Amino acid sequence: MALGTPVASDPDVMEYSSLGVDCHSAAGGGIINEMRLLLQSARGMYNDHVCRAGKHPKKLNMSVEEAFNLGTAIGARTLLREGEIGTLREGALADILIFDTDSVNM
């Protein structure tokens, strides 16, 4: 997150970006929180520009899937560990999390 505008949400570098949790004093301590912060920041920056023009956003500039991929598959590719981590497949190292998307906080 680098204490400024997150570069990971920039479409020009998103393909080669990643999210991390290495600096707990500047960001959240978990990758899910980092995904949420990135998504909130990206949408806020985009929406601010649109709202200042006197309009209302009609679309989202970053999807939940894009933010999730930055913390998983794209992050693994950025670390040159695409075949080892970041996805669920035979032979890959993985921690599996299941989210209840019906809950209010999701």
C-alpha positions in Angstrom: 0.0 0.0 0.0 3.1 2.2 0.4 1.3 5.0 2.4 0.0 6.6 -0.8 -2.0 5.8 -3.8 -1.8 2.0 -4.3 -0.1 1.3 -7.6 -1.6 -2.2 -7.6 -5.0 -0.8 -8.7 -3.4 1.0 -11.7 -4.5 -0.9 -14.9 -1.1 -0.3 -16.5 0.7 -2.3 -13.8 -2.0 -4.5 -12.2 -0.9 -7.5 -14.2 2.5 -7.4 -12.5 1.5 -6.2 -9.1 0.8 -7.9 -5.8 -0.4 -7.3 -2.3 1.4 -8.0 0.9 1.1 -7.8 4.6 4.8 -7.1 5.5 4.2 -3.7 7.1 1.6 -3.9 9.9 2.2 -0.3 10.9 1.1 1.0 7.6 -1.5 -1.6 6.5 -3.7 -4.4 7.7 -2.2 -7.6 9.1 -4.1 -10.0 6.8 -4.3 -10.4 3.0 -8.1 -10.2 3.0 -7.9 -6.8 4.7 -5.4 -5.7 2.1 -7.7 -6.8 -0.7 -10.5 -4.8 0.9 -8.4 -1.7 1.4 -7.2 -1.8 -2.2 -10.7 -2.2 -3.5 -12.0 0.7 -1.3 -9.1 2.9 -2.3 -9.4 2.2 -6.1 -13.1 2.8 -6.1 -12.8 5.9 -3.9 -10.2 7.5 -6.2 -12.3 6.7 -9.3 -15.6 7.8 -7.7 -14.0 11.1 -6.4 -13.0 12.1 -9.9 -16.5 11.3 -11.3 -18.3 13.0 -8.4 -16.2 16.1 -8.7 -17.5 16.3 -12.3 -21.0 16.5 -10.9 -21.9 12.9 -12.0 -22.6 9.6 -10.3 -20.5 6.5 -11.0 -22.3 4.1 -13.4 -19.8 1.3 -13.1 -17.0 0.0 -10.9 -13.5 0.6 -12.0 -12.1 -2.4 -10.1 -13.9 -5.7 -9.4 -13.8 -7.8 -6.3 -12.3 -10.6 -8.5 -9.5 -8.3 -9.6 -8.6 -7.4 -6.0 -8.8 -11.0 -4.9 -6.5 -12.1 -7.8 -3.9 -9.5 -6.7 -3.7 -11.2 -3.3 -3.6 -14.7 -4.8 -2.8 -15.8 -8.4 -1.4 -12.5 -9.7 0.7 -12.2 -6.5 2.1 -15.7 -7.0 3.0 -14.8 -10.6 4.7 -11.6 -9.5 6.8 -13.6 -7.1 7.7 -16.1 -9.9 5.9 -18.8 -7.9 2.9 -19.3 -10.1 3.0 -23.1 -10.2 3.6 -23.4 -6.4 1.2 -20.9 -4.7 -1.8 -18.7 -5.4 -4.2 -21.2 -6.9 -5.9 -24.4 -5.9 -4.4 -27.2 -8.0 -2.6 -30.5 -7.5 0.9 -30.0 -6.2 0.4 -26.4 -5.1 0.8 -25.2 -1.6 -2.5 -23.8 -0.4 -4.4 -22.7 2.6 -8.1 -22.9 1.9 -10.5 -20.3 3.2 -14.3 -20.5 2.9 -16.2 -17.3 3.0 -19.9 -17.0 3.9 -21.0 -14.4 1.4 -24.5 -14.4 2.9 -23.3 -12.7 6.0 -23.9 -9.0 6.5 -20.2 -8.0 6.6 -19.4 -9.6 3.2 
